[in-house]
Amino acid sequence: MRLLVPVLALFFCSRIAFAANAPAPLVKETTAIRLFNGRDYAGLFVFVEKADTDPASAWKIEDGLLRCLGVGRGYVRTTTAYSDYRLRLEWRWPVRLGNSGVMVNVVGRDIIWPKCVEAQLAANQAGDFALFSDARSKEEIVSRNPSGVSTGRLKRTAPADIEKPAGEWNVYDILVEGDTITLTVNGVLVNRMTGVKPSAGMIAFQAEGTPIDFRNIELTPLPAAKDLNAPMPPK
């Protein structure tokens, strides 16, 4: 009996130690996130290029829509940075076809234009890539404008008629997975970039002088790509 008590104590202590040292399971939230709630700018920040421009004259929330009014340049961005996700949104040109974009992997200060990768929305170019402020990728074709802002580009591979006419809703699917970004417009895979730097950041919706509406902006985090607690292979 005297020997049994120390043995049992050792057994239970070892069980406790094992439980304490066991690796925690790798958990990543994969519930979809509404980046725009349809009511207010919660989780969002409005940036306008000119200090004398009233943000309310450039952007408006109406009928559950995030509406760019076509006044000046700027963007509405998230206040949170994201990596490894699928972003799905809808857009339309309420008045006429024009120019806009969805910027992902936005880092640094608020300027025109911050370091990021733009998923283009210009009419008949939705699905093109543009890179700003020295963002980089493997496939880009690079030129530089006089201001020194990097203007790396990669044209889409898709017919022009994949986009809907003014007044009708289009669907954008943007997959950001590691350093790869894949673009799908109205169900058609149109472009992919690899080796993207930066590979994470905030998300922004551009104002470039044309009225445009956004709705149903939903981000779904991707499940973990690998288990960091996986055992080492046998020697």
N, C-alpha and C positions, 0 to 999 in steps of 0.2 A: 504493500500500500504506500510505503514511503517513496518507493521508486515511481509509482504510478502518477502521483501528483506532479512531480517535476516534468515527467514526460508529457502529461496532458497540457501543462502550462506551456511547454516548449511548442507543442503542436498548435495550440491556439494562437500563440504569439507569432508563429511562422505564418499562420493563415492570415492574421491581421497585417503582417509586414508584406505579404504577397499582394493582398488587396490594395494596400497603400501604394505599392510600386507598380501595379498593373497599369499599362498605358490606357489613357482615356480614349474612348471611341472618337473618331474624327467625325464631327457633325457640321454640316453646313446647311443653313436655311435655304429652302428652294421654293418657298411660297411666293407667288407673284406679288409685285409691288406696284401700286398705282403712283406714278411719278407726278401726275396732275390729278387732283381730286374733283375737278370740275366746278369748284366753288371759290377758291382763293389761291394765293401763292404760297401756301404752306409747303415748306421744303424746297422752295424755288427762290431765285434772285433775278431781278430785272436789271440788265445793264444796257445803257444807251451811250452812244459814242460821244455826243455833245452834251456838255454840262447844262446847257440851257434848254435841253429837251425834256419835257415832262414825260416820265415813263408811262403815265396814263394816256398820253396822246399816241404812244407807240404800240401799246399792248392793252388788250381788254379781255376780261373773262365774261362770257355771255352765253346763255343757254347750254352750259356745260362744255363750251369750247374755249380753247386758248387761242385768241385771235390776234394775229399781227396785223396792225392797221396800215402798214406801208409807210410809216413816218420814220425817216432816218435809218441808221444801221445800228445793230446791237444784237442782243439775244436774251432769252430767258434760260437760265441754267439751273441745274440741281445744286443744292448746297452740300451734297454728299458725293463722294467719289465711289465708283463701282469698277469691278473687274469680273470677267467671266460671267456673261449673262446673255440672254436673248431679249432684245428690245423690240416691241411691236407697237406700231402707232398708225394712225390714219391721218391723211392730209388732203386738202383740196384748195383750189384757187377760187375764191368766192366771186371775184370780179373779172380778172384776166390772168392768163398765164404769166409767170414771172420767175423770180429767183429767190431761193432760200436754201436751207440745208439743215441737217442734223449733225451736230459736232459731238464726237465721242472722244474719250481719253483726254479731256480738257484739263490742262495743268497750268500753274503759274497765275499771274495777275490778269485782271480783266482789261483787255485791250481789243482793238480791231486789227488782226484776229489773234486770239491766244494760241499757244502751242496745243495742237489737237489734230485729229483726223476728221475731215468733213465727209459725211455721206451726202452727196449732192442731191438737191431737189430742184435745180433749175429745170424749166420745162424742156422736155425731150432729152434731158441729161440725168434724170433720176437714176442713181446707181453708180454714177462716176465717183471717183475719190479725189479729194484735194487735201493736201497736207500744209499746215501753216506753222510758222515760227520754228522751223528746223525740226519738225516731226519727220520721221523717216520710215521707210519700208524697203523691202527687197525689190519689188516690182515697179516702183514709181519711175516716171520720167521726170527729171528735175530741171527746172529753170529758176532763175531768180529775178525778181522785179527790182526796180531802183531803190526801194526802201529796204531791201535786204531780207524781206520776209520770204521764207522758202515757199515755193509754189509747186511742190511735187504733185503730179497728176497720174491717174490711171483711169482710162476710159472704160466704160462698161461694155459688155458683149451682149447686146440685146437690141431688138428692133425698136424703133421709135414709138410704134403703136401700142406698147405695153402700158403707157400712161393714159389715164382717163382725161377727157376734156374738162375745161373750166366748169366748176359747179359740182362735179362728181368726186366722190371719195376714192382715194388710193390707199393702198396698204404697204407699209414698209416693214420688213423684218431685218433686223441688224443683229448678227451673231458676233459677239466679241468673246473669243475663246483663246486664252493665253495671248500670244502676239499675232493672232490671225483674226481678221475681220471679214465676214461674209455678208453680202447684201442681196436681198431678194425683194423685188418690186412686183406687187400684184401676183404673187405666187410664182414668179419667174426668177431663177437664180441669175444674177447679172454681173457680179463682180466678187473678187476675193483678193485680199492683200495679206502677205505674210511678213514676218520679221518686223512688225510694227513697233515703233518706239515714239512716245510712251505707250505702254500696253494697258494702262488703266487711267481713270480720271473721272471728272464730272461729265455730265451730258447737257448739251445746250441746243436750243432751237433758234435758228437765225432769223433776224430781220434784215432784209436787203432791199427795201424800197418797194416791195410788192405786197399787198394784202394776202395773207395765207392763214388758214385755219388748221388747228391740230386738235385731235381728240383721241380718247381711248389709248393713252400713253401708258404702256404696261411693261415692266421689267421683270423677267423671271431669272433668278440666279441659277447658274448651272450647278449640277451636283459635283461633288469633289472629283477631280480627275484621277487622283491617286490616294492611297492610304499611306500616310507618312509613318504609321506605326506598324507597317508590315514587317514580318521577321526577315532577318538577313538570310540570304541563300546559304545552303550548306557549303562547307569548305571542300 
